Amino acid sequence: MTTPENRAEKVVSAIKALLSDSARAHISDAQFEEMTIIVREAICDELNAAADLVEQVAKNLRDTAQESELGL
């Protein structure tokens, strides 16, 4: 499974590849590392939001199943 860190590194590498040599020369390695951290945090935020949605769906399914059992 791809980790958020690996995905972030792939995104930043893709961005680097799109930049011209002169543009890349104006961005330090530290700035690219900071960009990787920002992208990783955004990915983690989205994964957490997705997990929250899945938990809510699971709760709703359990509640519906319990209601059905009580109705028998």
PDB file of N, CA, C, O and CB in Angstrom:
ATOM      1  N   MET A   1       0.847  -1.184   0.000  1.00  0.00           N
ATOM      2  CA  MET A   1       0.000   0.000   0.000  1.00  0.00           C
ATOM      3  C   MET A   1       0.890   1.244   0.000  1.00  0.00           C
ATOM      4  O   MET A   1       1.885   1.316   0.722  1.00  0.00           O
ATOM      5  CB  MET A   1      -0.963   0.000   1.229  1.00  0.00           C
ATOM      6  N   THR A   2       0.524   2.183  -0.794  1.00  0.00           N
ATOM      7  CA  THR A   2       1.280   3.429  -0.877  1.00  0.00           C
ATOM      8  C   THR A   2       0.960   4.298   0.326  1.00  0.00           C
ATOM      9  O   THR A   2      -0.206   4.507   0.661  1.00  0.00           O
ATOM     10  CB  THR A   2       0.966   4.182  -2.191  1.00  0.00           C
ATOM     11  N   THR A   3       1.997   4.802   0.972  1.00  0.00           N
ATOM     12  CA  THR A   3       1.803   5.655   2.141  1.00  0.00           C
ATOM     13  C   THR A   3       1.597   7.104   1.703  1.00  0.00           C
ATOM     14  O   THR A   3       1.965   7.474   0.588  1.00  0.00           O
ATOM     15  CB  THR A   3       3.010   5.545   3.105  1.00  0.00           C
ATOM     16  N   PRO A   4       1.014   7.922   2.573  1.00  0.00           N
ATOM     17  CA  PRO A   4       0.884   9.345   2.244  1.00  0.00           C
ATOM     18  C   PRO A   4       2.239   9.991   1.920  1.00  0.00           C
ATOM     19  O   PRO A   4       2.327  10.861   1.052  1.00  0.00           O
ATOM     20  CB  PRO A   4       0.221  10.089   3.405  1.00  0.00           C
ATOM     21  N   GLU A   5       3.285   9.561   2.621  1.00  0.00           N
ATOM     22  CA  GLU A   5       4.623  10.116   2.355  1.00  0.00           C
ATOM     23  C   GLU A   5       5.066   9.784   0.930  1.00  0.00           C
ATOM     24  O   GLU A   5       5.572  10.648   0.214  1.00  0.00           O
ATOM     25  CB  GLU A   5       5.656   9.569   3.377  1.00  0.00           C
ATOM     26  N   ASN A   6       4.871   8.524   0.524  1.00  0.00           N
ATOM     27  CA  ASN A   6       5.249   8.131  -0.842  1.00  0.00           C
ATOM     28  C   ASN A   6       4.433   8.892  -1.884  1.00  0.00           C
ATOM     29  O   ASN A   6       4.969   9.337  -2.898  1.00  0.00           O
ATOM     30  CB  ASN A   6       5.061   6.618  -1.035  1.00  0.00           C
ATOM     31  N   ARG A   7       3.150   9.036  -1.629  1.00  0.00           N
ATOM     32  CA  ARG A   7       2.296   9.772  -2.567  1.00  0.00           C
ATOM     33  C   ARG A   7       2.735  11.227  -2.664  1.00  0.00           C
ATOM     34  O   ARG A   7       2.796  11.794  -3.755  1.00  0.00           O
ATOM     35  CB  ARG A   7       0.818   9.693  -2.135  1.00  0.00           C
ATOM     36  N   ALA A   8       3.038  11.821  -1.530  1.00  0.00           N
ATOM     37  CA  ALA A   8       3.474  13.222  -1.517  1.00  0.00           C
ATOM     38  C   ALA A   8       4.770  13.383  -2.295  1.00  0.00           C
ATOM     39  O   ALA A   8       4.928  14.336  -3.059  1.00  0.00           O
ATOM     40  CB  ALA A   8       3.657  13.723  -0.073  1.00  0.00           C
ATOM     41  N   GLU A   9       5.691  12.460  -2.102  1.00  0.00           N
ATOM     42  CA  GLU A   9       6.953  12.525  -2.844  1.00  0.00           C
ATOM     43  C   GLU A   9       6.720  12.395  -4.349  1.00  0.00           C
ATOM     44  O   GLU A   9       7.381  13.063  -5.145  1.00  0.00           O
ATOM     45  CB  GLU A   9       7.907  11.424  -2.366  1.00  0.00           C
ATOM     46  N   LYS A  10       5.776  11.531  -4.734  1.00  0.00           N
ATOM     47  CA  LYS A  10       5.461  11.378  -6.161  1.00  0.00           C
ATOM     48  C   LYS A  10       4.855  12.662  -6.733  1.00  0.00           C
ATOM     49  O   LYS A  10       5.172  13.062  -7.853  1.00  0.00           O
ATOM     50  CB  LYS A  10       4.491  10.198  -6.373  1.00  0.00           C
ATOM     51  N   VAL A  11       3.989  13.296  -5.958  1.00  0.00           N
ATOM     52  CA  VAL A  11       3.367  14.546  -6.414  1.00  0.00           C
ATOM     53  C   VAL A  11       4.427  15.626  -6.606  1.00  0.00           C
ATOM     54  O   VAL A  11       4.446  16.310  -7.629  1.00  0.00           O
ATOM     55  CB  VAL A  11       2.293  15.022  -5.406  1.00  0.00           C
ATOM     56  N   VAL A  12       5.303  15.776  -5.624  1.00  0.00           N
ATOM     57  CA  VAL A  12       6.333  16.808  -5.707  1.00  0.00           C
ATOM     58  C   VAL A  12       7.307  16.491  -6.844  1.00  0.00           C
ATOM     59  O   VAL A  12       7.759  17.400  -7.540  1.00  0.00           O
ATOM     60  CB  VAL A  12       7.090  16.930  -4.363  1.00  0.00           C
ATOM     61  N   SER A  13       7.628  15.232  -7.034  1.00  0.00           N
ATOM     62  CA  SER A  13       8.495  14.849  -8.159  1.00  0.00           C
ATOM     63  C   SER A  13       7.837  15.200  -9.491  1.00  0.00           C
ATOM     64  O   SER A  13       8.505  15.671 -10.411  1.00  0.00           O
ATOM     65  CB  SER A  13       8.815  13.336  -8.108  1.00  0.00           C
ATOM     66  N   ALA A  14       6.532  14.972  -9.593  1.00  0.00           N
ATOM     67  CA  ALA A  14       5.810  15.312 -10.822  1.00  0.00           C
ATOM     68  C   ALA A  14       5.812  16.823 -11.052  1.00  0.00           C
ATOM     69  O   ALA A  14       5.950  17.286 -12.184  1.00  0.00           O
ATOM     70  CB  ALA A  14       4.362  14.786 -10.759  1.00  0.00           C
ATOM     71  N   ILE A  15       5.659  17.583  -9.976  1.00  0.00           N
ATOM     72  CA  ILE A  15       5.703  19.042 -10.096  1.00  0.00           C
ATOM     73  C   ILE A  15       7.092  19.484 -10.545  1.00  0.00           C
ATOM     74  O   ILE A  15       7.228  20.328 -11.431  1.00  0.00           O
ATOM     75  CB  ILE A  15       5.329  19.718  -8.751  1.00  0.00           C
ATOM     76  N   LYS A  16       8.120  18.907  -9.927  1.00  0.00           N
ATOM     77  CA  LYS A  16       9.498  19.243 -10.321  1.00  0.00           C
ATOM     78  C   LYS A  16       9.721  18.984 -11.801  1.00  0.00           C
ATOM     79  O   LYS A  16      10.347  19.787 -12.493  1.00  0.00           O
ATOM     80  CB  LYS A  16      10.509  18.435  -9.492  1.00  0.00           C
ATOM     81  N   ALA A  17       9.205  17.857 -12.284  1.00  0.00           N
ATOM     82  CA  ALA A  17       9.390  17.483 -13.685  1.00  0.00           C
ATOM     83  C   ALA A  17       8.727  18.478 -14.629  1.00  0.00           C
ATOM     84  O   ALA A  17       9.174  18.667 -15.760  1.00  0.00           O
ATOM     85  CB  ALA A  17       8.837  16.089 -13.933  1.00  0.00           C
ATOM     86  N   LEU A  18       7.664  19.108 -14.160  1.00  0.00           N
ATOM     87  CA  LEU A  18       6.957  20.087 -14.986  1.00  0.00           C
ATOM     88  C   LEU A  18       7.667  21.438 -15.045  1.00  0.00           C
ATOM     89  O   LEU A  18       7.462  22.217 -15.976  1.00  0.00           O
ATOM     90  CB  LEU A  18       5.555  20.280 -14.462  1.00  0.00           C
ATOM     91  N   LEU A  19       8.495  21.702 -14.053  1.00  0.00           N
ATOM     92  CA  LEU A  19       9.174  22.997 -13.986  1.00  0.00           C
ATOM     93  C   LEU A  19      10.373  23.036 -14.936  1.00  0.00           C
ATOM     94  O   LEU A  19      11.037  22.029 -15.177  1.00  0.00           O
ATOM     95  CB  LEU A  19       9.630  23.287 -12.546  1.00  0.00           C
ATOM     96  N   SER A  20      10.616  24.200 -15.449  1.00  0.00           N
ATOM     97  CA  SER A  20      11.818  24.381 -16.262  1.00  0.00           C
ATOM     98  C   SER A  20      13.041  24.361 -15.362  1.00  0.00           C
ATOM     99  O   SER A  20      12.932  24.511 -14.145  1.00  0.00           O
ATOM    100  CB  SER A  20      11.754  25.705 -17.068  1.00  0.00           C
ATOM    101  N   ASP A  21      14.204  24.173 -15.969  1.00  0.00           N
ATOM    102  CA  ASP A  21      15.448  24.178 -15.190  1.00  0.00           C
ATOM    103  C   ASP A  21      15.618  25.484 -14.426  1.00  0.00           C
ATOM    104  O   ASP A  21      16.047  25.490 -13.272  1.00  0.00           O
ATOM    105  CB  ASP A  21      16.654  23.950 -16.107  1.00  0.00           C
ATOM    106  N   SER A  22      15.279  26.586 -15.079  1.00  0.00           N
ATOM    107  CA  SER A  22      15.450  27.882 -14.408  1.00  0.00           C
ATOM    108  C   SER A  22      14.474  28.039 -13.248  1.00  0.00           C
ATOM    109  O   SER A  22      14.821  28.629 -12.225  1.00  0.00           O
ATOM    110  CB  SER A  22      15.258  29.030 -15.407  1.00  0.00           C
ATOM    111  N   ALA A  23      13.268  27.521 -13.393  1.00  0.00           N
ATOM    112  CA  ALA A  23      12.299  27.591 -12.292  1.00  0.00           C
ATOM    113  C   ALA A  23      12.764  26.732 -11.122  1.00  0.00           C
ATOM    114  O   ALA A  23      12.693  27.156  -9.969  1.00  0.00           O
ATOM    115  CB  ALA A  23      10.897  27.138 -12.764  1.00  0.00           C
ATOM    116  N   ARG A  24      13.244  25.514 -11.421  1.00  0.00           N
ATOM    117  CA  ARG A  24      13.741  24.628 -10.361  1.00  0.00           C
ATOM    118  C   ARG A  24      14.926  25.247  -9.633  1.00  0.00           C
ATOM    119  O   ARG A  24      15.104  25.030  -8.434  1.00  0.00           O
ATOM    120  CB  ARG A  24      14.140  23.269 -10.942  1.00  0.00           C
ATOM    121  N   ALA A  25      15.733  26.013 -10.351  1.00  0.00           N
ATOM    122  CA  ALA A  25      16.907  26.632  -9.743  1.00  0.00           C
ATOM    123  C   ALA A  25      16.526  27.662  -8.678  1.00  0.00           C
ATOM    124  O   ALA A  25      17.327  27.975  -7.797  1.00  0.00           O
ATOM    125  CB  ALA A  25      17.762  27.292 -10.817  1.00  0.00           C
ATOM    126  N   HIS A  26      15.304  28.187  -8.761  1.00  0.00           N
ATOM    127  CA  HIS A  26      14.847  29.191  -7.793  1.00  0.00           C
ATOM    128  C   HIS A  26      14.188  28.569  -6.560  1.00  0.00           C
ATOM    129  O   HIS A  26      13.822  29.277  -5.621  1.00  0.00           O
ATOM    130  CB  HIS A  26      13.872  30.141  -8.461  1.00  0.00           C
ATOM    131  N   ILE A  27      14.041  27.256  -6.570  1.00  0.00           N
ATOM    132  CA  ILE A  27      13.393  26.576  -5.447  1.00  0.00           C
ATOM    133  C   ILE A  27      14.430  25.679  -4.774  1.00  0.00           C
ATOM    134  O   ILE A  27      15.018  24.809  -5.417  1.00  0.00           O
ATOM    135  CB  ILE A  27      12.142  25.743  -5.923  1.00  0.00           C
ATOM    136  N   SER A  28      14.646  25.891  -3.499  1.00  0.00           N
ATOM    137  CA  SER A  28      15.664  25.125  -2.768  1.00  0.00           C
ATOM    138  C   SER A  28      15.145  23.727  -2.424  1.00  0.00           C
ATOM    139  O   SER A  28      13.944  23.458  -2.470  1.00  0.00           O
ATOM    140  CB  SER A  28      16.081  25.872  -1.478  1.00  0.00           C
ATOM    141  N   ASP A  29      16.084  22.855  -2.078  1.00  0.00           N
ATOM    142  CA  ASP A  29      15.702  21.516  -1.633  1.00  0.00           C
ATOM    143  C   ASP A  29      14.828  21.596  -0.386  1.00  0.00           C
ATOM    144  O   ASP A  29      13.885  20.820  -0.231  1.00  0.00           O
ATOM    145  CB  ASP A  29      16.951  20.663  -1.354  1.00  0.00           C
ATOM    146  N   ALA A  30      15.142  22.528   0.492  1.00  0.00           N
ATOM    147  CA  ALA A  30      14.339  22.703   1.708  1.00  0.00           C
ATOM    148  C   ALA A  30      12.898  23.093   1.355  1.00  0.00           C
ATOM    149  O   ALA A  30      11.952  22.638   1.997  1.00  0.00           O
ATOM    150  CB  ALA A  30      14.973  23.776   2.625  1.00  0.00           C
ATOM    151  N   GLN A  31      12.742  23.931   0.339  1.00  0.00           N
ATOM    152  CA  GLN A  31      11.393  24.332  -0.074  1.00  0.00           C
ATOM    153  C   GLN A  31      10.642  23.157  -0.706  1.00  0.00           C
ATOM    154  O   GLN A  31       9.437  23.009  -0.500  1.00  0.00           O
ATOM    155  CB  GLN A  31      11.464  25.511  -1.067  1.00  0.00           C
ATOM    156  N   PHE A  32      11.347  22.326  -1.473  1.00  0.00           N
ATOM    157  CA  PHE A  32      10.702  21.135  -2.030  1.00  0.00           C
ATOM    158  C   PHE A  32      10.316  20.173  -0.903  1.00  0.00           C
ATOM    159  O   PHE A  32       9.271  19.527  -0.971  1.00  0.00           O
ATOM    160  CB  PHE A  32      11.639  20.429  -3.049  1.00  0.00           C
ATOM    161  N   GLU A  33      11.148  20.078   0.124  1.00  0.00           N
ATOM    162  CA  GLU A  33      10.825  19.239   1.273  1.00  0.00           C
ATOM    163  C   GLU A  33       9.598  19.777   2.003  1.00  0.00           C
ATOM    164  O   GLU A  33       8.736  19.007   2.427  1.00  0.00           O
ATOM    165  CB  GLU A  33      12.022  19.157   2.233  1.00  0.00           C
ATOM    166  N   GLU A  34       9.521  21.101   2.147  1.00  0.00           N
ATOM    167  CA  GLU A  34       8.350  21.720   2.775  1.00  0.00           C
ATOM    168  C   GLU A  34       7.098  21.458   1.937  1.00  0.00           C
ATOM    169  O   GLU A  34       6.023  21.202   2.480  1.00  0.00           O
ATOM    170  CB  GLU A  34       8.569  23.242   2.955  1.00  0.00           C
ATOM    171  N   MET A  35       7.242  21.523   0.624  1.00  0.00           N
ATOM    172  CA  MET A  35       6.123  21.229  -0.260  1.00  0.00           C
ATOM    173  C   MET A  35       5.660  19.784  -0.066  1.00  0.00           C
ATOM    174  O   MET A  35       4.460  19.508  -0.061  1.00  0.00           O
ATOM    175  CB  MET A  35       6.515  21.478  -1.728  1.00  0.00           C
ATOM    176  N   THR A  36       6.609  18.871   0.092  1.00  0.00           N
ATOM    177  CA  THR A  36       6.269  17.467   0.323  1.00  0.00           C
ATOM    178  C   THR A  36       5.487  17.314   1.625  1.00  0.00           C
ATOM    179  O   THR A  36       4.520  16.555   1.683  1.00  0.00           O
ATOM    180  CB  THR A  36       7.544  16.599   0.360  1.00  0.00           C
ATOM    181  N   ILE A  37       5.899  18.028   2.659  1.00  0.00           N
ATOM    182  CA  ILE A  37       5.197  17.979   3.946  1.00  0.00           C
ATOM    183  C   ILE A  37       3.770  18.518   3.791  1.00  0.00           C
ATOM    184  O   ILE A  37       2.822  17.930   4.311  1.00  0.00           O
ATOM    185  CB  ILE A  37       5.968  18.794   5.022  1.00  0.00           C
ATOM    186  N   ILE A  38       3.626  19.621   3.086  1.00  0.00           N
ATOM    187  CA  ILE A  38       2.303  20.223   2.883  1.00  0.00           C
ATOM    188  C   ILE A  38       1.390  19.268   2.127  1.00  0.00           C
ATOM    189  O   ILE A  38       0.227  19.090   2.489  1.00  0.00           O
ATOM    190  CB  ILE A  38       2.424  21.558   2.120  1.00  0.00           C
ATOM    191  N   VAL A  39       1.924  18.655   1.074  1.00  0.00           N
ATOM    192  CA  VAL A  39       1.130  17.706   0.282  1.00  0.00           C
ATOM    193  C   VAL A  39       0.760  16.493   1.133  1.00  0.00           C
ATOM    194  O   VAL A  39      -0.378  16.025   1.092  1.00  0.00           O
ATOM    195  CB  VAL A  39       1.909  17.259  -0.985  1.00  0.00           C
ATOM    196  N   ARG A  40       1.737  15.977   1.916  1.00  0.00           N
ATOM    197  CA  ARG A  40       1.460  14.824   2.782  1.00  0.00           C
ATOM    198  C   ARG A  40       0.360  15.147   3.784  1.00  0.00           C
ATOM    199  O   ARG A  40      -0.532  14.329   4.015  1.00  0.00           O
ATOM    200  CB  ARG A  40       2.735  14.389   3.522  1.00  0.00           C
ATOM    201  N   GLU A  41       0.418  16.333   4.381  1.00  0.00           N
ATOM    202  CA  GLU A  41      -0.610  16.722   5.347  1.00  0.00           C
ATOM    203  C   GLU A  41      -1.979  16.823   4.681  1.00  0.00           C
ATOM    204  O   GLU A  41      -2.988  16.438   5.273  1.00  0.00           O
ATOM    205  CB  GLU A  41      -0.246  18.058   6.007  1.00  0.00           C
ATOM    206  N   ALA A  42      -2.018  17.335   3.465  1.00  0.00           N
ATOM    207  CA  ALA A  42      -3.287  17.421   2.745  1.00  0.00           C
ATOM    208  C   ALA A  42      -3.836  16.026   2.450  1.00  0.00           C
ATOM    209  O   ALA A  42      -5.037  15.787   2.582  1.00  0.00           O
ATOM    210  CB  ALA A  42      -3.111  18.213   1.437  1.00  0.00           C
ATOM    211  N   ILE A  43      -2.963  15.116   2.053  1.00  0.00           N
ATOM    212  CA  ILE A  43      -3.386  13.737   1.795  1.00  0.00           C
ATOM    213  C   ILE A  43      -3.917  13.104   3.078  1.00  0.00           C
ATOM    214  O   ILE A  43      -4.958  12.447   3.067  1.00  0.00           O
ATOM    215  CB  ILE A  43      -2.213  12.899   1.224  1.00  0.00           C
ATOM    216  N   CYS A  44      -3.208  13.300   4.172  1.00  0.00           N
ATOM    217  CA  CYS A  44      -3.643  12.745   5.465  1.00  0.00           C
ATOM    218  C   CYS A  44      -4.989  13.318   5.885  1.00  0.00           C
ATOM    219  O   CYS A  44      -5.845  12.589   6.387  1.00  0.00           O
ATOM    220  CB  CYS A  44      -2.594  13.028   6.554  1.00  0.00           C
ATOM    221  N   ASP A  45      -5.183  14.611   5.686  1.00  0.00           N
ATOM    222  CA  ASP A  45      -6.472  15.235   6.016  1.00  0.00           C
ATOM    223  C   ASP A  45      -7.600  14.596   5.216  1.00  0.00           C
ATOM    224  O   ASP A  45      -8.667  14.310   5.758  1.00  0.00           O
ATOM    225  CB  ASP A  45      -6.427  16.754   5.746  1.00  0.00           C
ATOM    226  N   GLU A  46      -7.364  14.373   3.927  1.00  0.00           N
ATOM    227  CA  GLU A  46      -8.390  13.764   3.074  1.00  0.00           C
ATOM    228  C   GLU A  46      -8.650  12.310   3.465  1.00  0.00           C
ATOM    229  O   GLU A  46      -9.796  11.861   3.457  1.00  0.00           O
ATOM    230  CB  GLU A  46      -7.970  13.841   1.601  1.00  0.00           C
ATOM    231  N   LEU A  47      -7.597  11.578   3.806  1.00  0.00           N
ATOM    232  CA  LEU A  47      -7.774  10.195   4.256  1.00  0.00           C
ATOM    233  C   LEU A  47      -8.562  10.148   5.562  1.00  0.00           C
ATOM    234  O   LEU A  47      -9.423   9.285   5.735  1.00  0.00           O
ATOM    235  CB  LEU A  47      -6.410   9.507   4.435  1.00  0.00           C
ATOM    236  N   ASN A  48      -8.276  11.062   6.475  1.00  0.00           N
ATOM    237  CA  ASN A  48      -9.021  11.115   7.734  1.00  0.00           C
ATOM    238  C   ASN A  48     -10.485  11.462   7.497  1.00  0.00           C
ATOM    239  O   ASN A  48     -11.371  10.901   8.142  1.00  0.00           O
ATOM    240  CB  ASN A  48      -8.391  12.133   8.682  1.00  0.00           C
ATOM    241  N   ALA A  49     -10.737  12.382   6.578  1.00  0.00           N
ATOM    242  CA  ALA A  49     -12.121  12.740   6.263  1.00  0.00           C
ATOM    243  C   ALA A  49     -12.853  11.544   5.654  1.00  0.00           C
ATOM    244  O   ALA A  49     -14.013  11.293   5.982  1.00  0.00           O
ATOM    245  CB  ALA A  49     -12.165  13.947   5.296  1.00  0.00           C
ATOM    246  N   ALA A  50     -12.184  10.812   4.775  1.00  0.00           N
ATOM    247  CA  ALA A  50     -12.786   9.627   4.173  1.00  0.00           C
ATOM    248  C   ALA A  50     -13.060   8.567   5.243  1.00  0.00           C
ATOM    249  O   ALA A  50     -14.110   7.925   5.228  1.00  0.00           O
ATOM    250  CB  ALA A  50     -11.869   9.055   3.069  1.00  0.00           C
ATOM    251  N   ALA A  51     -12.121   8.385   6.165  1.00  0.00           N
ATOM    252  CA  ALA A  51     -12.312   7.415   7.243  1.00  0.00           C
ATOM    253  C   ALA A  51     -13.500   7.808   8.122  1.00  0.00           C
ATOM    254  O   ALA A  51     -14.267   6.947   8.552  1.00  0.00           O
ATOM    255  CB  ALA A  51     -11.035   7.299   8.097  1.00  0.00           C
ATOM    256  N   ASP A  52     -13.653   9.098   8.387  1.00  0.00           N
ATOM    257  CA  ASP A  52     -14.798   9.567   9.170  1.00  0.00           C
ATOM    258  C   ASP A  52     -16.106   9.247   8.459  1.00  0.00           C
ATOM    259  O   ASP A  52     -17.077   8.839   9.097  1.00  0.00           O
ATOM    260  CB  ASP A  52     -14.693  11.077   9.428  1.00  0.00           C
ATOM    261  N   LEU A  53     -16.137   9.431   7.149  1.00  0.00           N
ATOM    262  CA  LEU A  53     -17.343   9.107   6.377  1.00  0.00           C
ATOM    263  C   LEU A  53     -17.652   7.620   6.435  1.00  0.00           C
ATOM    264  O   LEU A  53     -18.807   7.227   6.597  1.00  0.00           O
ATOM    265  CB  LEU A  53     -17.180   9.548   4.920  1.00  0.00           C
ATOM    266  N   VAL A  54     -16.619   6.791   6.304  1.00  0.00           N
ATOM    267  CA  VAL A  54     -16.815   5.343   6.368  1.00  0.00           C
ATOM    268  C   VAL A  54     -17.342   4.946   7.748  1.00  0.00           C
ATOM    269  O   VAL A  54     -18.240   4.110   7.850  1.00  0.00           O
ATOM    270  CB  VAL A  54     -15.493   4.596   6.058  1.00  0.00           C
ATOM    271  N   GLU A  55     -16.794   5.535   8.800  1.00  0.00           N
ATOM    272  CA  GLU A  55     -17.272   5.251  10.151  1.00  0.00           C
ATOM    273  C   GLU A  55     -18.739   5.643  10.311  1.00  0.00           C
ATOM    274  O   GLU A  55     -19.511   4.924  10.945  1.00  0.00           O
ATOM    275  CB  GLU A  55     -16.415   5.989  11.185  1.00  0.00           C
ATOM    276  N   GLN A  56     -19.119   6.773   9.741  1.00  0.00           N
ATOM    277  CA  GLN A  56     -20.514   7.218   9.842  1.00  0.00           C
ATOM    278  C   GLN A  56     -21.437   6.269   9.094  1.00  0.00           C
ATOM    279  O   GLN A  56     -22.517   5.938   9.583  1.00  0.00           O
ATOM    280  CB  GLN A  56     -20.668   8.646   9.293  1.00  0.00           C
ATOM    281  N   VAL A  57     -21.020   5.830   7.909  1.00  0.00           N
ATOM    282  CA  VAL A  57     -21.823   4.875   7.142  1.00  0.00           C
ATOM    283  C   VAL A  57     -21.963   3.571   7.918  1.00  0.00           C
ATOM    284  O   VAL A  57     -23.052   3.001   7.984  1.00  0.00           O
ATOM    285  CB  VAL A  57     -21.189   4.613   5.754  1.00  0.00           C
ATOM    286  N   ALA A  58     -20.859   3.096   8.509  1.00  0.00           N
ATOM    287  CA  ALA A  58     -20.907   1.863   9.289  1.00  0.00           C
ATOM    288  C   ALA A  58     -21.858   2.010  10.474  1.00  0.00           C
ATOM    289  O   ALA A  58     -22.627   1.096  10.772  1.00  0.00           O
ATOM    290  CB  ALA A  58     -19.502   1.482   9.778  1.00  0.00           C
ATOM    291  N   LYS A  59     -21.808   3.142  11.140  1.00  0.00           N
ATOM    292  CA  LYS A  59     -22.710   3.390  12.273  1.00  0.00           C
ATOM    293  C   LYS A  59     -24.161   3.387  11.806  1.00  0.00           C
ATOM    294  O   LYS A  59     -25.027   2.793  12.448  1.00  0.00           O
ATOM    295  CB  LYS A  59     -22.371   4.737  12.958  1.00  0.00           C
ATOM    296  N   ASN A  60     -24.419   4.057  10.681  1.00  0.00           N
ATOM    297  CA  ASN A  60     -25.784   4.094  10.159  1.00  0.00           C
ATOM    298  C   ASN A  60     -26.277   2.690   9.802  1.00  0.00           C
ATOM    299  O   ASN A  60     -27.435   2.355  10.051  1.00  0.00           O
ATOM    300  CB  ASN A  60     -25.859   5.009   8.929  1.00  0.00           C
ATOM    301  N   LEU A  61     -25.398   1.872   9.218  1.00  0.00           N
ATOM    302  CA  LEU A  61     -25.783   0.493   8.874  1.00  0.00           C
ATOM    303  C   LEU A  61     -26.082  -0.318  10.130  1.00  0.00           C
ATOM    304  O   LEU A  61     -27.052  -1.074  10.172  1.00  0.00           O
ATOM    305  CB  LEU A  61     -24.668  -0.192   8.056  1.00  0.00           C
ATOM    306  N   ARG A  62     -25.237  -0.157  11.159  1.00  0.00           N
ATOM    307  CA  ARG A  62     -25.473  -0.880  12.414  1.00  0.00           C
ATOM    308  C   ARG A  62     -26.796  -0.440  13.048  1.00  0.00           C
ATOM    309  O   ARG A  62     -27.572  -1.270  13.521  1.00  0.00           O
ATOM    310  CB  ARG A  62     -24.303  -0.648  13.402  1.00  0.00           C
ATOM    311  N   ASP A  63     -27.040   0.856  13.051  1.00  0.00           N
ATOM    312  CA  ASP A  63     -28.289   1.372  13.620  1.00  0.00           C
ATOM    313  C   ASP A  63     -29.491   0.827  12.862  1.00  0.00           C
ATOM    314  O   ASP A  63     -30.489   0.442  13.471  1.00  0.00           O
ATOM    315  CB  ASP A  63     -28.301   2.909  13.595  1.00  0.00           C
ATOM    316  N   THR A  64     -29.399   0.794  11.539  1.00  0.00           N
ATOM    317  CA  THR A  64     -30.496   0.276  10.713  1.00  0.00           C
ATOM    318  C   THR A  64     -30.704  -1.214  10.986  1.00  0.00           C
ATOM    319  O   THR A  64     -31.841  -1.676  11.087  1.00  0.00           O
ATOM    320  CB  THR A  64     -30.207   0.512   9.207  1.00  0.00           C
ATOM    321  N   ALA A  65     -29.607  -1.963  11.105  1.00  0.00           N
ATOM    322  CA  ALA A  65     -29.717  -3.400  11.378  1.00  0.00           C
ATOM    323  C   ALA A  65     -30.352  -3.644  12.749  1.00  0.00           C
ATOM    324  O   ALA A  65     -31.171  -4.551  12.894  1.00  0.00           O
ATOM    325  CB  ALA A  65     -28.329  -4.071  11.307  1.00  0.00           C
ATOM    326  N   GLN A  66     -29.987  -2.855  13.744  1.00  0.00           N
ATOM    327  CA  GLN A  66     -30.551  -3.025  15.071  1.00  0.00           C
ATOM    328  C   GLN A  66     -32.034  -2.681  15.084  1.00  0.00           C
ATOM    329  O   GLN A  66     -32.821  -3.347  15.756  1.00  0.00           O
ATOM    330  CB  GLN A  66     -29.802  -2.164  16.078  1.00  0.00           C
ATOM    331  N   GLU A  67     -32.418  -1.641  14.342  1.00  0.00           N
ATOM    332  CA  GLU A  67     -33.821  -1.257  14.245  1.00  0.00           C
ATOM    333  C   GLU A  67     -34.620  -2.378  13.600  1.00  0.00           C
ATOM    334  O   GLU A  67     -35.742  -2.666  14.017  1.00  0.00           O
ATOM    335  CB  GLU A  67     -33.978   0.050  13.444  1.00  0.00           C
ATOM    336  N   SER A  68     -34.039  -3.016  12.576  1.00  0.00           N
ATOM    337  CA  SER A  68     -34.721  -4.115  11.902  1.00  0.00           C
ATOM    338  C   SER A  68     -34.901  -5.299  12.843  1.00  0.00           C
ATOM    339  O   SER A  68     -35.949  -5.944  12.831  1.00  0.00           O
ATOM    340  CB  SER A  68     -33.945  -4.544  10.655  1.00  0.00           C
ATOM    341  N   GLU A  69     -33.885  -5.592  13.663  1.00  0.00           N
ATOM    342  CA  GLU A  69     -33.971  -6.696  14.609  1.00  0.00           C
ATOM    343  C   GLU A  69     -35.066  -6.435  15.649  1.00  0.00           C
ATOM    344  O   GLU A  69     -35.793  -7.346  16.045  1.00  0.00           O
ATOM    345  CB  GLU A  69     -32.615  -6.912  15.302  1.00  0.00           C
ATOM    346  N   LEU A  70     -35.167  -5.188  16.078  1.00  0.00           N
ATOM    347  CA  LEU A  70     -36.163  -4.854  17.079  1.00  0.00           C
ATOM    348  C   LEU A  70     -37.575  -4.937  16.503  1.00  0.00           C
ATOM    349  O   LEU A  70     -38.531  -5.207  17.230  1.00  0.00           O
ATOM    350  CB  LEU A  70     -35.903  -3.461  17.637  1.00  0.00           C
ATOM    351  N   GLY A  71     -37.703  -4.707  15.202  1.00  0.00           N
ATOM    352  CA  GLY A  71     -38.991  -4.719  14.549  1.00  0.00           C
ATOM    353  C   GLY A  71     -39.520  -6.112  14.278  1.00  0.00           C
ATOM    354  O   GLY A  71     -40.695  -6.279  13.949  1.00  0.00           O
ATOM    355  N   LEU A  72     -38.663  -7.120  14.413  1.00  0.00           N
ATOM    356  CA  LEU A  72     -39.118  -8.511  14.161  1.00  0.00           C
ATOM    357  C   LEU A  72     -40.004  -8.917  15.264  1.00  0.00           C
ATOM    358  O   LEU A  72     -40.506 -10.041  15.271  1.00  0.00           O
ATOM    359  CB  LEU A  72     -37.943  -9.504  14.033  1.00  0.00           C
TER     360      LEU A  72
END
